[in-house]
Amino acid sequence: MNPILAILKENNISDEQIAGLFQTLTENPIAAMATIGQLGLPPEKLQQLMGQVMQNPALLKEAVVELGLDFSKVEAAKAQLEK
């Protein structure tokens, strides 16, 4: 299992919340950051999660694909932010 998804599941984040978070990520990465803050993860787990993403951004793509979402939407949103 993807380490990002594993951290979320270890902290009793439901499959629906995880799917919603990654759906938001594919539509608006900035909003996803706010959403993850609302999940109630303990600070040390949130730090661990962010560390995973910073060290290996490809994990986000793997998680999106594992959840059956369209990663090209993440790339499009990211490109829009860079403009």
N, C-alpha and C positions, 0 to 999 in steps of 0.2 A: 504494500500500500504506500502511496505517496506520503512522505513525512509531514507535509502540511496538513493533509487530510487526517493523518494519524493523530497529530497534536489536537486538532479540533474534536475528533471523536473521543480521545482520551479525556477531554474536558466536558463531556456530556453535551456537546453541540449536536443538535439533531440533524439527520440527513436533510430535512427540509430547510433548516437554517444554513447548512453548508451549501446546498444547491442554490439558495437565494443569494448567498454571499458571492458565489462564483458567477451567477447570472448577472448580478450587479457589476461585478468585475468586468464581464464581457461588454457591458453597456457603458459603464462610467467608472474607470479605475479610481477616481478621486472619491466618489461616493462609496466605493467599496472600503476605503480606508475608514470612513466614518462608521460604516456598518460593522466592521470587525471590532471597532472600539465598543460597540453596543452589545457584543456577545457575552460580556462578563468574564472574559478570560482572566485568570490571575496574572498580575504584572510579569512574573517570571516566565509564564507560558507565552504571553504575548511577545515578550522580548525574544524568546526562543523561536517563535514562529517568524518574527521579522528577521531574525538572524539567518534562518534557513533561506528566506526569500532573497536577502541581500547577498548571501554567499553563493546561491545557486538559483538565479532567476528562472532557469529552465524548469524548475519544480512547479512554477505556476502553470506553465503550458501543460506539463504532465497531468496536473490536477484537473485542469479544464478539460483535457481530452478524456481522462478517466471518468469524469462526470458526464461525458457525452455532449459537451457544449462546443461551440464554434470559436476556436482560438483566433481566427482571422478578425473577429469583432474586437478582441482585445488589442490587436495590432492596429486596427483602424482607429480605435479610441485613443490609443497612445500617440499615433501620428497626428490626430486632431489636437491633442494637448501640446504637442511640440511646435505647432504653428503659431 
